Amino acid sequence: MRRAVHEDGERQNLRPISLGNVQR
């Protein structure tokens, strides 16, 4: 599950730190 979110972030060219905000 967490990997899917990380992959989505990389797809949008976002960093893991920004992913935390997107997960909110």
PyMOL commands that set and color helices and strands:
alter all, ss='L'
color gray80, all
select helices_A, chain A and resi 2-11+16-23
alter helices_A, ss='H'
color red, helices_A
deselect
rebuild
show_as cartoon
